[in-house]
Amino acid sequence: MIKKLLFISTLLSSTYTWAETWTLHDCIMHALQNNITIQKNRITEESGKATLTQNKSALWPSLRFNTSHGFNYRPGQETDTYRPVDGEMVATTNISANSSYNISMNWTVWNGGINHKNIESQKVSNQINSLATEANELNIQEQIVQYYVQIMYTREAVKVNQSLAKTAEAQYNRGQELFREGQMSKADLIQLEAQLASAKYDVVNIQSQLENYKRQLKNLLQLDMNVDFDITGDIPQDDKALELIPVAQEVYNVALLNRPEIRSAEMSIENAELQYNIAKRGYYPTIGISAGISDSHNTSSVSNVGTQLKHNLNMSASVSLSIPIWDQRATSTNKKKALLSKTSAQLDLVDKKNNLSSNIEQFWLNATTGQQRFISAQAKSKSQQASFELINEQFNNGLKNVVDVLQSRDNILSAEQDKLQSKYTTLLNIQLLKFYKGEALDL
């Protein structure tokens, strides 16, 4: 599924790079294609594939060709005389040149099966590398949805504060009218003015938080400052926070089978067992075959090059047997290290399972308590909104004082913040539970 998404992302990457507004899907697709950590993971995967090819090649013989060419100069050498060398009459000249050629073959026929086990081990390592890439892909998606939800929450909070700021401005204007009519004291008017200033500050502050969350998501997507970035998408309806929460145990059971960090830890144990198997084969003998063909010629010979090459042609072949007797405890040390690595891998698997269980349980608790708080916050917000509207109307008619207005504003602001926070906490954690169950992120 991820490979299909990446293919689509490649076709549309230029659109994502310069888009003014990004959906959650856009953010995820861009990150999967461009995140540096994920790209490095893919490089590691390719490196592992190259190592596997090399390990497979180790099963076959190696072939090497060597040639050398040299010149000799002996200014004091007597010339015009001849002497026999290896059956050839060689002239004693002060300048001579010689050339040699050699083709050699070496083949490790059997080394205790280490080469075959190295291939098996590298295949497992390649699968672990692939799972590491998958784990980082899931991790980056998890981070993106957290920032995305935070931005949506803050965006709604901006609207709440802007609405309260407008009301505060209307109340201040009404206060000025009442002050001019002698129905409000200067002190009360100053309090309304302070409330307006505080409301405007709250708007600026929450807008600053919104931009900062956008910057953090933008940085996670590795976009530079020249990219005009904002998210898009409909504000989730309140009913979405009242969805059925997945059962934690069911999510955990599915995650145990599918999460890449768990599968990677299990394969690390398998790889450690292979390394132990490889280590103990250090006690086994090694059988090798080597062969070679060599030839040479010399300009000082009275024979022509063809004759020299015919006479000097040499062929050889040999079989070798190497039996380890005392390797300074290298093999026994490697075996012990492999067993320790296996124990460490087993502990790592237990740790990852515990972390997975704890994370899922935390998501479930956050979703459950958040949903309960949201239900209460909905009722509280509705009640405070009605009270706020009533007090505001009474204030405009001169029936309520400034203290009532300020208290009502604080109450509605607190109620709205509780409602938004519980709503988005519930939405986020329900999405994460579904995500760990294998479903795509979707707000």
C-alpha positions in Angstrom: 0.0 0.0 0.0 2.8 2.4 0.9 4.6 1.7 -2.4 1.5 2.7 -4.3 1.2 5.9 -2.3 4.8 6.7 -3.0 4.2 6.2 -6.7 1.3 8.7 -6.7 3.4 11.1 -4.5 6.3 11.0 -7.1 3.9 12.1 -9.8 2.4 14.9 -7.8 5.5 15.9 -5.7 5.8 19.3 -7.4 2.2 20.1 -6.6 2.7 19.3 -2.9 5.9 21.3 -2.7 4.3 24.5 -3.8 0.7 24.0 -2.6 -0.7 26.8 -0.4 -2.9 24.5 1.6 -2.2 20.9 2.5 -4.6 18.1 3.5 -3.5 15.5 6.0 -3.0 13.1 3.1 -0.8 15.7 1.3 1.4 16.0 4.3 1.8 12.3 4.8 2.5 11.7 1.1 5.1 14.4 1.0 6.9 13.2 4.1 7.0 9.6 2.9 8.7 10.7 -0.3 11.0 13.4 1.1 11.8 12.8 4.7 15.6 12.5 5.1 15.5 9.8 7.7 13.3 7.6 5.4 15.5 8.3 2.4 18.6 7.2 4.5 16.7 4.0 5.4 16.1 3.3 1.7 19.8 3.8 1.1 20.6 1.3 3.8 18.1 -1.1 2.1 20.0 -0.8 -1.2 23.3 -1.3 0.5 22.0 -4.5 2.1 20.9 -5.8 -1.3 24.4 -5.1 -2.7 25.9 -7.1 0.2 23.6 -10.0 -0.4 24.7 -10.1 -4.1 28.3 -10.1 -2.9 27.7 -12.9 -0.5 26.1 -15.0 -3.2 29.1 -14.4 -5.4 31.4 -15.8 -2.7 30.0 -19.3 -3.6 31.8 -19.1 -6.9 35.5 -19.1 -7.9 37.5 -15.9 -8.2 39.5 -15.3 -11.4 42.4 -12.9 -11.7 44.8 -11.8 -14.5 48.2 -10.4 -13.8 50.8 -9.1 -16.1 54.2 -7.4 -15.6 56.7 -5.7 -18.0 60.2 -4.7 -17.1 63.4 -3.3 -18.6 67.0 -4.0 -17.6 70.1 -1.9 -18.3 73.6 -2.9 -17.5 76.1 -0.5 -19.0 79.1 -2.6 -18.0 77.7 -5.9 -19.4 79.8 -7.7 -22.0 77.7 -8.2 -25.2 77.7 -10.6 -28.1 78.0 -13.7 -25.9 75.3 -16.3 -25.1 74.4 -18.4 -22.2 71.7 -21.0 -21.6 68.8 -20.0 -19.2 66.0 -22.5 -18.6 66.8 -24.3 -21.9 66.9 -21.0 -23.9 70.0 -19.3 -25.2 70.1 -15.9 -23.8 72.2 -13.1 -25.2 74.3 -11.1 -22.8 73.2 -7.6 -23.8 73.3 -4.4 -21.7 69.6 -3.6 -22.5 66.8 -6.2 -22.2 63.0 -6.3 -21.6 60.9 -9.0 -20.2 57.1 -9.6 -19.9 55.1 -12.1 -17.9 51.4 -13.1 -17.9 49.4 -15.0 -15.3 45.8 -16.1 -14.9 44.9 -17.5 -11.5 41.7 -19.1 -10.1 40.9 -19.6 -6.4 37.8 -21.3 -5.1 36.7 -22.0 -1.6 34.8 -25.2 -2.2 33.7 -25.7 1.4 34.3 -23.6 4.6 31.9 -25.3 6.9 28.9 -23.8 5.2 29.7 -20.3 6.4 29.1 -18.8 2.9 25.6 -20.2 2.7 24.8 -19.1 6.2 26.1 -15.6 5.4 23.6 -15.4 2.6 20.7 -16.5 4.9 21.8 -13.9 7.5 22.0 -11.1 5.0 18.5 -11.9 3.7 17.2 -11.6 7.3 19.2 -8.3 7.7 17.7 -7.0 4.6 14.2 -7.7 5.9 15.1 -5.9 9.2 16.3 -2.9 7.1 13.0 -2.9 5.2 11.1 -3.0 8.5 13.1 -0.1 9.9 12.0 1.9 6.9 8.4 0.9 7.5 8.7 1.8 11.2 10.0 5.3 10.4 7.2 5.7 7.8 4.6 4.9 10.5 6.4 7.1 13.0 6.5 10.2 10.7 2.8 9.7 10.0 2.0 9.6 13.7 4.0 12.8 14.3 2.2 14.5 11.4 -1.3 13.7 12.6 -0.4 15.0 16.1 0.7 18.4 14.7 -2.2 18.4 12.3 -4.7 17.9 15.1 -3.0 20.5 17.2 -3.3 23.0 14.4 -7.0 22.3 13.9 -7.6 22.6 17.6 -5.7 26.0 17.8 -7.5 27.2 14.7 -10.9 26.7 16.4 -9.5 28.3 19.5 -8.6 31.4 17.5 -12.2 31.7 16.3 -13.5 31.4 19.9 -11.1 34.2 21.1 -11.9 36.4 18.1 -15.6 36.0 18.9 -15.0 37.0 22.5 -12.9 39.9 21.4 -15.7 41.2 19.3 -18.1 40.9 22.2 -15.6 42.6 24.5 -15.3 45.5 22.0 -19.1 45.8 21.8 -19.3 45.8 25.6 -16.6 48.5 25.9 -18.5 50.6 23.3 -21.7 50.1 25.3 -19.8 51.0 28.5 -18.7 54.3 27.0 -22.3 55.1 26.2 -23.4 54.3 29.8 -20.4 56.4 31.1 -21.4 59.4 29.1 -25.0 59.0 30.3 -23.7 58.8 33.9 -24.8 55.3 34.4 -21.3 53.7 34.8 -18.4 54.8 36.8 -14.9 55.5 35.4 -13.5 52.5 37.2 -16.0 50.1 35.6 -15.2 51.6 32.2 -11.5 51.0 32.8 -12.3 47.4 33.6 -14.1 47.0 30.4 -11.2 48.6 28.5 -8.8 46.2 30.3 -11.1 43.3 29.3 -10.9 44.4 25.6 -7.1 44.7 25.8 -6.9 41.2 27.3 -9.2 39.8 24.7 -7.1 41.3 21.9 -3.9 39.9 23.5 -5.5 36.5 23.7 -6.3 36.6 20.0 -2.7 37.6 19.2 -1.3 35.0 21.5 -3.4 32.1 20.2 -2.7 33.2 16.6 1.1 33.1 17.4 0.6 29.6 18.8 -1.2 28.6 15.6 1.7 29.9 13.4 4.2 28.1 15.6 2.4 24.8 15.2 2.3 25.3 11.5 6.1 26.1 11.5 6.7 22.8 13.5 4.7 20.8 11.0 6.4 22.6 8.1 9.8 21.7 9.6 8.7 18.1 10.0 7.9 18.1 6.3 11.3 19.7 5.7 9.9 22.6 3.8 11.9 25.8 3.8 10.7 29.3 4.6 9.9 30.1 1.0 7.1 27.7 0.9 3.7 29.2 1.7 2.3 26.6 4.1 -1.1 26.1 5.6 -3.4 23.1 6.2 -6.9 22.7 4.8 -9.8 20.4 5.4 -13.2 20.7 7.1 -13.3 21.1 10.9 -14.3 17.7 12.3 -17.9 17.6 13.5 -18.5 17.2 17.2 -20.2 13.8 16.5 -16.8 12.5 15.3 -15.5 12.7 18.9 -18.4 10.5 20.0 -17.4 7.5 17.8 -17.0 4.1 19.2 -13.5 3.7 20.7 -11.6 0.6 19.5 -11.0 -2.0 22.2 -7.4 -1.7 23.5 -6.8 -5.5 23.6 -8.0 -6.0 20.1 -5.8 -3.2 18.8 -2.8 -4.7 20.7 -3.5 -8.2 19.3 -3.5 -6.9 15.7 -0.5 -4.6 16.3 1.6 -7.5 17.7 1.2 -9.3 14.3 1.7 -6.2 12.1 3.8 -3.5 13.7 7.2 -3.4 12.0 9.1 -2.8 15.3 7.8 -6.1 16.7 8.5 -8.0 13.5 12.0 -6.5 13.4 12.7 -7.5 17.0 11.6 -11.1 16.2 13.8 -11.2 13.1 16.7 -9.9 15.1 16.5 -13.0 17.3 16.5 -15.1 14.2 19.5 -13.3 12.9 21.3 -13.8 16.2 20.7 -17.5 16.0 22.2 -17.5 12.5 25.3 -15.6 13.7 25.7 -18.3 16.4 25.5 -21.0 13.8 28.1 -19.2 11.7 30.4 -18.7 14.7 30.5 -22.4 15.6 31.5 -23.3 12.1 34.8 -21.7 12.8 35.8 -25.2 14.1 35.2 -26.8 10.7 37.9 -27.4 8.1 38.2 -25.4 4.8 38.7 -27.0 1.4 40.0 -24.9 -1.5 41.0 -25.3 -5.1 43.5 -23.1 -6.9 44.8 -23.2 -10.5 46.9 -21.0 -12.7 48.4 -20.5 -16.1 51.6 -18.4 -16.5 53.9 -17.4 -19.4 56.7 -15.1 -20.2 59.2 -13.9 -22.8 62.5 -11.9 -22.8 64.0 -9.8 -25.5 67.5 -11.1 -24.7 66.5 -14.6 -25.8 67.7 -15.7 -29.3 64.3 -17.4 -29.7 61.3 -15.4 -31.0 58.4 -14.5 -28.8 56.2 -17.3 -30.0 58.8 -19.9 -29.3 59.5 -18.5 -25.8 55.8 -18.4 -25.0 55.5 -22.0 -26.1 58.5 -23.1 -24.0 57.7 -21.0 -20.9 54.0 -21.9 -20.7 53.3 -23.2 -17.2 50.1 -24.7 -15.8 49.4 -25.5 -12.2 46.6 -26.8 -10.0 46.3 -27.6 -6.3 43.9 -28.6 -3.6 44.2 -27.3 -0.1 42.8 -28.4 3.3 42.9 -26.2 6.3 42.0 -27.6 9.7 41.8 -25.2 12.7 43.6 -26.6 15.7 44.1 -23.5 17.9 42.6 -20.2 16.9 43.4 -18.3 20.1 39.8 -18.8 21.3 38.5 -16.7 18.4 35.7 -19.2 17.6 34.6 -19.7 21.2 34.6 -15.9 21.7 32.4 -15.4 18.6 30.0 -18.1 19.8 29.7 -16.4 23.2 29.1 -13.0 21.7 26.5 -14.4 19.4 24.6 -15.9 22.3 24.8 -12.6 24.2 23.4 -10.9 21.1 20.5 -13.3 21.0 19.7 -12.7 24.7 19.9 -8.9 24.0 17.5 -9.3 21.0 15.1 -11.3 23.2 15.1 -8.6 25.8 14.6 -6.0 23.1 11.5 -7.9 21.9 10.1 -7.9 25.4 10.8 -4.2 25.8 9.1 -3.4 22.4 6.0 -5.4 23.3 5.8 -3.6 26.7 6.1 -0.2 25.0 3.5 -1.2 22.4 1.1 -2.3 25.1 1.7 0.9 27.1 1.2 3.2 24.1 -2.0 1.5 23.1 -3.3 1.6 26.7 -2.4 5.3 26.9 -4.2 6.0 23.6 -7.3 4.2 24.9 -7.3 6.0 28.3 -6.8 9.3 26.6 -9.7 8.6 24.1 -12.0 7.3 26.9 -11.4 10.1 29.4 -11.4 12.6 26.6 -14.7 11.4 25.3 -16.3 11.6 28.8 -14.9 15.1 29.3 -16.1 16.2 25.9 -19.7 15.1 26.7 -19.5 17.1 30.0 -17.8 20.0 28.3 -20.5 20.1 25.6 -23.2 20.6 28.2 -21.1 23.1 30.2 -20.2 25.1 27.1 -23.9 25.2 26.0 -24.9 26.4 29.5 -22.2 29.0 29.7 -22.9 30.3 26.2 -26.6 30.8 27.1 -25.6 32.5 30.4 -23.0 34.7 28.6 -25.6 35.9 26.0 -28.1 36.6 28.7 -25.7 38.6 30.9 -24.4 40.5 27.9 -28.0 41.4 26.9 -28.7 42.5 30.5 -25.5 44.5 30.6 -26.5 46.3 27.4 -29.7 47.2 29.2 -27.9 48.3 32.3 -29.1 45.4 34.4 -25.8 43.7 35.0 -22.5 45.2 36.3 -19.0 44.9 35.0 -18.0 42.2 37.5 -20.8 39.9 36.2 -19.6 40.5 32.6 -16.0 39.7 33.4 -16.9 36.6 35.3 -19.2 35.4 32.5 -16.4 36.0 29.9 -14.0 33.9 32.0 -16.5 31.1 32.3 -17.3 30.9 28.6 -13.7 31.0 27.7 -12.8 28.2 30.1 -15.8 26.1 28.9 -14.9 26.5 25.2 -11.3 25.6 25.9 -12.3 22.5 27.8 -14.6 21.5 25.0 -12.1 22.0 22.2 -9.3 20.3 24.1 -11.4 17.2 25.0 -12.8 17.0 21.5 -9.4 17.0 19.8 -7.8 14.8 22.4 -10.5 12.2 21.7 -10.2 12.6 17.9 -6.4 12.2 18.0 -6.4 9.1 20.2 -9.2 7.3 18.4 -7.2 7.9 15.1 -4.1 6.5 16.7 -5.9 3.4 18.0 -7.2 2.8 14.4 -3.8 3.5 13.0 -2.1 0.9 15.2 -4.9 -1.5 14.1 -3.7 -1.0 10.5 -6.2 1.7 9.3 -5.1 4.8 7.4 -5.2 8.1 9.2 -8.2 10.1 8.3 -9.7 13.2 10.0 
